[in-house]
Amino acid sequence: DAGITQSPRHKVTETGTPVTLRCHQTENHRYMYWYRQDPGHGLRLIHYSYGVKDTDKGEVSDGYSVSRSKTEDFLLTLESATSSQTSVYFCAISESTRYRAMDYGYTFGSGTRLTVV
Amino acid sequence: AQSVTQPDIHITVSEGASLELRCNYSYGATPYLFWYVQSPGQGLQLLLKYFSGDTLVQGIKGFEAEFKRSQSSFNLRKPSVHWSDAAEYFCAFINFGNEKLTFGTGTRLTIIP
């Protein structure tokens, strides 16, 4: 999607290794999110950020950490990858719901497929 | 707990037939509600959203959804499906104040000739 890119697109890693996924935006949006998508679960929120250095946990945050040192980048780190973290990871960006603009909504990246072996 | 539920995991529809995908929400006030579509191997694309006002919302690709407070539903409809509509569809709502989008588990749509 325009304005948001994820890297890498695919990664295979070994159990116990640290992994960092990157989300980069050019929209200057305040909010950034990391979701994971698994069959039968839809998308579940891992962590989100509401500003530089301001982050909070989502519903499935165990085993993950995030950092946001500048507006455009939001990093997701798997401290010690496990097979249960094999998934497709999506980053998303948004502005505040207070704007309630006609074009309001989340914009999603194309995803990162992570396999932990 | 605040949530959205999509009761149908998989739906199969003939090309040209009408479609209705169900979404029920559980929320204390009127939420912002969304429908997203995900084609195989792709990211998510916003189809439509409901904030307030007119309860019948028009979206892209010929889709519409109707907000029914009495039934706590926000069902997605299309009068005539095309083979390209085969995808997974997600209903979602946003929680005012914390800006977090919560998804249903999705409905996979298969189109048969």
Contacts between the chains, C-beta under 8 A, distances in Angstrom:
chain1	res1	chain2	res2	distance
A	1	B	43	6.1
A	31	B	99	5.4
A	33	B	100	7.6
A	33	B	101	7.3
A	35	B	103	7.9
A	40	B	9	7.8
A	40	B	105	6.2
A	41	B	105	6.2
A	42	B	90	6.0
A	42	B	103	4.2
A	42	B	104	5.7
A	42	B	105	4.3
A	42	B	106	4.9
A	43	B	44	7.7
A	43	B	90	7.0
A	43	B	103	4.5
A	44	B	103	7.5
A	45	B	100	5.9
A	45	B	101	7.6
A	45	B	102	7.4
A	48	B	99	7.5
A	48	B	100	6.4
A	50	B	99	6.8
A	58	B	100	7.0
A	90	B	43	6.5
A	90	B	44	7.1
A	92	B	101	7.4
A	94	B	99	6.7
A	94	B	101	7.7
A	96	B	99	6.4
A	97	B	32	6.4
A	97	B	94	6.0
A	97	B	96	5.9
A	97	B	99	6.0
A	100	B	51	5.8
A	104	B	49	7.3
A	104	B	51	7.8
A	105	B	34	6.6
A	105	B	46	4.6
A	105	B	49	6.0
A	106	B	34	7.9
A	106	B	44	7.9
A	106	B	46	7.4
A	106	B	101	5.5
A	108	B	43	4.5
A	108	B	44	4.4
A	108	B	45	7.9
A	109	B	43	6.0
A	110	B	42	7.1
A	110	B	43	4.7
A	111	B	42	8.0
A	111	B	43	5.7
